[in-house]
Amino acid sequence: MKVFLVDVRDENFYRPLPKGLAGPRPDDGRLQIMAFPPLGIQVLAPILRQHGHQVRMFDTCHPLMKASCIAQAVKDEPPDVVALSFLSATIYPTVKDLARRLRSEAPAIPIIAGGPFASMSPDHILRDCPYIDCIGVGEGEELLPDYLDHLDDPGAVAGLVWRRGDEVVRNAARPLIQDLDQFPYPDRTSLPIDYIESLPLDVPAVLSLDKFCTMQTTRGCPFSCIYCDIPALSGGKWRYRSAAHVVGEMQQLHDQGYRSIYLTDDHFLLNRQRINDICRGIIDRKLEFTWGCEGRVDSGAADQLPIMKQANCTNLAFGVESGTQKMLDRLGKRQDLAQIERAVSQAKQAGIARVHGFFVIGCPDETAADTLESFRFAARLKLDTFGFNRLCVYRGTPLWKEYVARGIIDDARDWHKWFKCSDIDPTTLPSEVVNRLRMRGYAMLFARRVIQRPLQTYRLIRTFSRHMKMTDIVKMLYSPFRRRTLTRKPELPGRMIDAGQEAPNRDTGSNS
């Protein structure tokens, strides 16, 4: 069969490489984009080929792979199935529009959707969007080939939710995959895109022009932070690929010329011996790339940081989230401030070049003093980079369930939405106040960094200046203080709409 695999993007989380950027430019027509690669469809493509299927991949960050282009491809080269992959509610309206266009061009071609949000809301999506035929819930490596083998008998496919007339049918759940070593390595060559390494999320800071890709070596997380849906998707389980399988993929990437790799694991720092074995494999094979990963500050693997540095780990990101114990407890982090300070210090002492801290503000029960204390705490830490984003609530998280129980969200009406807590929760400071506090906090944090850690600040700016114009660096640093008018108002829960309440008309700083 011929299958189209489509990764549907949120436009807020990718951008073209800035014009005039110094460095080598490809002469083969490939596009350079600041984004993480679409690892989901890259993983599925070689698996489908092993099963004898033809695969064509699309990534909607490419200007020639937008909805109209994919619809034209469906018309010109009709596939047997189109599979749409997307992450969250933020992109669901775009997915609906794409599915509508594809259905218009090819009414008979089945459309299956998957990804975290689809897995959380399959029944709702099928009732809401008549253009999608079925949803694959959970992991797709076994589900999608099974579905292609049973196009005429969808009831036989575990993990599938599908439409039978006006009825939505949910098949038996498919168990989590235990042997993650059984699958071939992802296809990183078929898409005509070079993904450029940049700072996390929506920060437009180019870190390198090295050939860059992502890897996933583990799945799931055993913790239960209130804002995260990963435990619900993974059943609270943490599974991992063997060190030998991981190092084998790293060898392939090295041989293909990749010199920068980011591990997208939700928690890489969980198994000391496995970390040691992977690092030892990198060192013994003399693999030349640099790499980065994410982990919790309470990991017991801190003694592995020196060998991680020896194995060319240059980037480590921690989910710090808050600078007060009160808010760490409210967020369900199950960690303390001393652990955060110790973890960051240990990473820098081990020689990790860039340590990043993720923070959230605008949380339930957070006061202005709490918010400013998070910035003061960040200033005391030896972090190289940091991001402060307003807390959002998504379906499938413990916080969403809390808001449903409190009557803030009506799950039946609001399932397809996502909200910034500061727009909807009366126990949270209003968005306008949160953003003023963020501007004040960033000003204090930047000033302290320049005064207290001038060498660290200079090294960071020098890193940016290797691949960015100074004017772009200034714009990036100024962005938290820039006041902007929203192009559209934030989503509101149904109860607020019924009451005639309106979302704020103005925003300040980052869109997040």
C-alpha positions in Angstrom: 0.0 0.0 0.0 1.0 3.6 -0.5 0.8 5.6 2.8 1.1 9.4 3.3 2.6 10.2 6.8 1.9 13.9 7.7 3.3 15.7 10.7 1.0 18.7 11.3 2.9 21.6 13.1 2.0 24.4 15.4 3.4 27.5 13.6 4.5 29.0 16.9 7.2 26.4 17.3 9.2 26.6 14.1 10.6 29.4 12.0 12.9 29.6 8.9 16.6 30.3 9.4 17.1 34.1 9.5 18.2 35.6 6.2 21.8 36.6 6.0 22.9 34.1 8.6 26.6 33.5 8.5 27.7 29.9 7.7 27.4 27.3 5.0 24.2 27.2 3.1 22.9 24.0 1.3 23.0 24.0 -2.5 20.7 21.0 -2.9 17.4 22.9 -2.5 16.9 21.7 1.1 15.1 24.1 3.4 16.7 25.2 6.7 14.2 25.4 9.6 14.7 26.1 13.3 12.6 23.2 14.8 12.8 19.7 16.2 12.4 17.1 13.4 9.1 15.2 13.2 10.4 12.1 15.0 7.0 10.4 15.1 6.6 10.0 11.4 10.4 9.4 11.0 10.0 6.4 13.3 7.0 5.0 11.5 8.2 5.3 8.0 10.9 2.5 8.0 8.6 0.2 10.0 5.9 0.5 7.3 8.5 -0.2 4.7 9.5 -3.3 6.5 5.9 -4.4 6.2 6.1 -3.8 2.4 4.4 -0.4 2.2 5.4 2.6 0.2 5.7 5.8 2.3 5.8 9.5 1.6 6.4 11.9 4.4 5.2 15.5 4.8 6.2 18.1 7.4 3.9 21.1 7.3 6.7 23.4 8.4 7.9 23.2 4.8 6.2 25.8 2.6 5.7 23.2 -0.1 4.1 20.8 2.3 1.2 23.0 3.5 -2.4 21.8 3.4 -3.0 22.8 -0.3 0.2 21.0 -1.4 -0.7 17.8 0.5 -4.2 17.9 -1.0 -2.7 18.3 -4.5 -0.4 15.4 -3.8 -3.4 13.3 -2.7 -5.1 14.2 -6.0 -2.1 13.6 -8.2 -0.7 10.4 -6.5 -3.6 9.0 -4.5 -2.4 7.0 -1.5 -4.3 4.1 0.0 -4.2 5.7 3.5 -3.3 9.1 4.9 -2.0 9.2 8.5 -2.0 12.5 10.4 0.2 13.0 13.4 -0.1 16.0 15.7 0.8 16.9 19.3 -1.8 19.0 21.1 -5.0 20.9 21.1 -3.2 24.0 19.8 -3.0 22.4 16.3 -6.3 20.6 16.3 -8.2 23.3 14.2 -5.4 23.0 11.6 -5.7 19.3 11.5 -9.5 19.5 11.0 -9.0 21.9 8.1 -6.4 19.6 6.5 -8.6 16.6 6.9 -11.5 18.5 5.3 -9.3 19.4 2.3 -8.1 15.9 1.9 -11.6 14.4 2.1 -12.8 16.9 -0.5 -10.0 15.8 -2.9 -10.3 12.1 -2.2 -13.6 11.1 -0.5 -12.7 7.3 -0.5 -9.2 7.5 1.0 -9.2 6.5 4.7 -7.7 9.1 7.1 -6.3 8.0 10.5 -5.0 10.4 13.1 -2.7 9.9 16.0 -0.5 11.6 18.6 -0.9 12.7 22.2 -4.0 14.9 21.9 -5.7 12.4 19.6 -5.0 9.6 22.0 -6.6 11.7 24.8 -9.7 12.6 23.0 -10.5 10.0 20.2 -14.2 9.8 20.8 -14.6 13.6 20.9 -12.6 14.0 17.7 -14.5 11.5 15.7 -17.9 13.0 16.7 -16.6 16.5 16.0 -14.6 15.9 12.8 -16.4 13.8 10.1 -13.4 13.9 7.8 -11.3 11.7 10.1 -12.2 8.0 9.9 -10.4 6.6 13.0 -7.9 7.4 15.7 -4.9 5.3 16.7 -4.6 5.5 20.5 -1.1 5.3 21.9 2.0 4.1 20.2 1.8 3.6 16.5 4.7 1.2 15.7 2.5 -1.9 15.9 -0.9 -0.3 15.6 -0.5 1.4 12.2 0.8 -1.8 10.3 -2.0 -3.7 12.0 -4.5 -1.1 10.8 -3.2 -1.3 7.2 -3.6 -5.1 7.3 -7.2 -4.8 8.5 -8.6 -1.9 6.5 -11.8 -3.9 5.9 -12.0 -5.1 9.5 -11.2 -2.1 11.8 -12.8 -3.9 14.7 -9.8 -6.3 14.7 -7.2 -3.6 15.5 -6.4 -3.2 19.2 -6.1 0.5 20.2 -8.2 1.8 17.3 -11.2 4.0 17.8 -13.3 4.2 14.6 -16.6 5.2 13.2 -19.3 2.7 12.3 -22.1 4.7 10.8 -23.1 7.2 13.5 -21.6 5.1 16.2 -18.1 5.6 17.6 -16.5 2.2 18.4 -13.6 1.9 20.8 -11.6 -1.3 20.4 -9.7 -3.0 23.2 -6.7 -1.1 24.4 -3.3 -2.0 22.9 -0.7 -2.7 25.6 2.4 -0.6 25.8 5.3 -1.8 23.8 7.9 -3.5 26.0 10.7 -4.3 23.5 11.7 -0.9 22.1 14.8 -2.4 20.5 12.9 -4.3 17.9 12.3 -1.5 15.5 14.6 0.0 12.8 16.2 3.4 13.3 14.2 6.4 12.1 14.2 7.7 8.5 16.0 11.1 8.7 16.8 11.4 5.0 13.5 11.5 3.1 12.3 15.0 4.1 14.1 17.8 2.2 14.6 19.8 5.4 17.7 20.6 7.5 16.6 21.2 11.1 18.6 23.8 12.8 19.6 23.6 16.5 18.1 26.4 18.6 17.0 27.1 22.1 13.9 25.2 23.4 10.3 26.2 22.7 9.8 29.5 20.9 13.1 31.3 21.6 14.6 32.3 18.2 18.2 31.7 19.2 20.4 29.6 16.8 22.9 27.5 18.7 24.8 25.9 15.9 24.6 25.1 12.2 25.9 21.6 12.7 23.9 18.8 11.2 21.2 18.3 13.9 18.6 15.8 14.8 16.7 14.4 17.8 16.6 10.9 19.3 14.3 9.2 21.8 15.9 6.6 24.0 13.2 6.2 26.7 9.5 6.7 26.9 7.2 7.8 29.7 7.7 9.3 33.2 6.8 7.8 36.6 6.1 11.2 38.2 2.8 13.1 38.2 3.3 16.9 37.9 -0.2 18.5 37.6 0.5 20.2 34.3 1.8 17.1 32.4 -0.1 14.6 30.4 2.8 12.2 29.8 2.0 9.9 32.8 -1.6 9.5 31.5 -0.3 8.6 28.0 2.3 6.1 29.3 0.4 4.7 32.2 3.0 6.1 34.6 5.6 3.7 33.2 9.2 4.4 32.2 10.6 2.2 29.5 13.9 2.3 27.8 15.9 1.1 24.9 19.1 -0.8 25.6 22.4 1.1 25.7 23.6 -1.1 22.8 20.6 -0.2 20.6 21.0 3.5 21.4 24.7 3.6 20.7 24.1 1.7 17.5 21.8 4.5 16.3 24.3 7.1 17.4 26.9 5.4 15.3 24.6 5.6 12.3 24.0 9.3 12.9 27.7 9.9 13.3 28.4 8.1 10.0 25.6 10.2 8.3 27.4 13.4 9.4 25.2 14.5 12.3 27.2 16.5 14.8 24.5 17.7 17.2 21.9 15.5 18.8 19.1 16.2 21.3 17.5 13.4 23.3 13.8 14.1 23.6 13.3 11.7 26.5 11.1 13.1 29.2 13.6 11.9 31.8 16.9 10.6 30.6 18.6 10.7 34.0 16.8 7.8 35.6 19.1 4.8 35.3 22.8 5.3 36.3 24.2 2.2 34.7 22.4 2.7 31.4 23.7 6.3 31.2 27.2 5.1 31.9 27.0 2.4 29.2 25.7 4.9 26.6 28.4 7.4 27.5 31.1 4.7 27.5 29.9 3.6 24.0 30.2 7.2 22.7 33.7 7.5 24.1 34.9 4.1 23.0 33.6 4.6 19.4 35.1 8.1 19.3 31.7 9.5 18.1 32.2 13.2 17.4 28.8 14.8 17.9 27.7 16.9 20.9 24.4 16.1 22.5 21.9 17.3 25.1 19.1 15.9 27.2 16.5 16.6 29.9 16.0 15.3 33.4 14.7 16.0 36.9 16.9 17.7 39.5 16.2 14.9 42.0 17.8 12.2 39.8 20.1 9.8 41.5 22.4 9.8 38.5 24.3 13.0 39.3 27.5 11.0 39.6 27.2 10.3 35.9 27.6 13.9 34.9 31.4 13.8 34.6 31.2 10.9 32.1 28.4 12.6 30.3 30.7 15.6 29.9 33.5 13.3 28.7 31.0 11.9 26.2 30.4 15.4 24.8 27.2 16.2 26.5 27.0 20.0 26.2 23.4 20.8 27.0 21.3 19.7 30.0 17.8 21.0 30.7 16.1 20.8 34.1 12.4 21.3 34.8 12.9 23.8 37.7 9.4 25.3 37.4 9.4 27.5 40.5 11.7 29.2 43.0 9.4 28.7 46.0 8.7 25.4 47.8 5.0 26.4 48.1 4.6 26.4 44.3 6.8 23.3 43.7 4.4 21.5 46.1 1.3 22.9 44.3 2.6 21.8 41.0 3.2 18.3 42.2 7.0 18.4 41.5 8.0 16.3 44.5 11.4 18.0 44.7 12.8 20.8 46.8 14.9 24.0 46.3 18.0 22.5 47.7 17.9 19.6 45.1 17.5 22.2 42.3 20.5 24.3 43.5 22.6 21.1 43.9 21.7 19.6 40.5 22.5 22.8 38.6 25.8 23.3 40.5 26.8 19.7 39.9 26.1 20.0 36.2 28.3 23.1 35.9 31.0 21.6 38.1 31.1 18.6 35.8 31.7 21.0 32.9 28.3 20.9 31.1 28.6 23.9 28.8 24.9 25.0 28.8 22.5 24.2 31.6 18.9 25.4 30.9 16.1 25.9 33.4 12.4 25.6 32.5 10.1 27.8 34.7 6.3 28.3 34.8 4.5 31.4 36.2 0.9 32.3 36.5 0.1 29.1 38.4 -2.9 28.5 40.7 -2.4 30.0 44.2 0.8 31.8 43.0 1.2 35.4 44.4 3.2 38.2 43.0 5.8 37.6 45.6 6.1 34.0 44.5 6.6 35.0 40.9 9.3 37.5 41.7 11.0 35.0 44.0 11.3 32.5 41.1 13.2 35.1 39.1 15.4 35.8 42.2 16.0 32.1 42.6 17.0 31.8 38.9 19.4 34.6 39.4 21.1 32.7 42.2 21.4 29.5 40.2 24.3 28.9 37.8 22.0 28.4 34.8 23.2 29.5 31.4 19.8 29.9 29.9 16.2 29.9 31.2 12.6 30.4 30.1 9.6 31.6 32.0 6.3 30.7 30.4 2.8 31.1 31.7 1.3 27.8 32.9 -1.2 26.3 30.5 -3.7 23.5 31.1 -4.4 20.7 28.6 -6.8 17.9 28.6 -5.4 14.7 30.1 -3.5 16.5 32.9 -4.3 16.3 36.6 -4.8 20.1 36.5 -7.5 19.7 33.8 -9.3 17.2 36.0 -9.0 19.6 38.9 -10.5 22.5 36.9 -13.4 20.2 35.8 -14.1 19.3 39.4 -14.0 23.0 40.4 -16.4 23.9 37.6 -13.9 26.1 35.8 -13.9 23.8 32.7 -16.7 21.8 31.3 -15.0 18.8 29.7 -17.9 18.0 27.4 -17.8 21.5 25.9 -14.1 22.5 26.3 -12.3 19.2 25.4 -10.8 20.7 22.2 -9.4 23.8 23.9 -6.3 24.7 26.0 -6.1 27.5 28.4 -3.6 29.7 30.1 -4.4 29.4 33.8 -4.1 33.2 34.3 -7.0 33.7 31.8 -9.5 31.4 33.5 -8.6 30.5 37.2 -9.7 33.0 39.9 -6.9 31.7 42.2 -4.3 32.8 39.6 -3.1 36.3 39.0 -4.6 37.8 35.9 -2.6 37.6 32.7 -1.9 41.3 32.5 -0.5 41.2 36.1 1.6 38.1 35.4 3.1 39.6 32.3 4.0 42.8 34.1 5.7 40.7 36.8 7.5 38.8 34.1 8.9 42.0 32.5 10.0 43.2 36.0 11.5 39.8 36.8 13.4 39.5 33.5 14.9 43.0 34.0 16.2 42.1 37.4 17.4 38.7 36.2 19.3 40.1 33.2 20.9 42.9 35.3 22.1 40.4 37.9 23.5 38.1 35.3 25.5 40.9 33.7 26.8 42.1 37.0 27.3 38.9 38.9 28.3 36.5 36.1 29.8 38.6 33.3 32.0 35.9 31.9 29.1 33.4 31.7 27.0 36.1 30.0 29.7 37.0 27.6 30.2 33.3 26.6 26.5 32.9 25.9 26.3 36.0 23.8 29.4 34.9 21.9 27.7 31.5 21.2 24.7 33.3 19.7 26.8 35.7 17.7 28.5 32.9 15.9 25.3 32.3 13.9 23.1 35.3 14.5 23.3 39.0 13.6 23.7 41.3 16.6 20.5 43.0 15.7 18.6 39.7 16.0 20.3 39.0 19.3 19.1 42.4 20.6 15.6 41.7 19.4 15.6 38.3 21.2 16.8 39.8 24.4 14.3 42.6 24.2 11.3 40.4 23.4 10.3 39.8 27.0 9.8 43.6 27.4 7.9 44.2 24.1 4.2 44.9 24.4 2.2 43.5 21.6 -1.5 43.3 20.6 -2.8 39.8 20.2 -4.0 38.8 16.7 -6.8 36.7 18.4 -8.2 36.5 21.8 -7.4 33.5 24.0 -9.8 30.6 24.2 -12.3 30.8 27.1 -14.2 27.9 28.8 -17.9 27.6 28.0 -19.0 28.9 31.4 -17.1 32.2 30.9 -18.6 32.6 27.4 -22.1 32.0 28.8 -21.4 34.7 31.5 -20.4 37.2 28.8 -16.8 37.4 30.1 -14.0 38.4 27.7 -10.4 37.4 27.5 -7.8 40.2 27.7 -7.3 42.2 24.5 -3.6 42.8 25.1 -0.6 40.6 25.9 3.0 41.5 26.9 6.2 39.6 26.3 6.3 36.1 25.0 3.2 34.4 23.5 3.7 31.6 26.0 
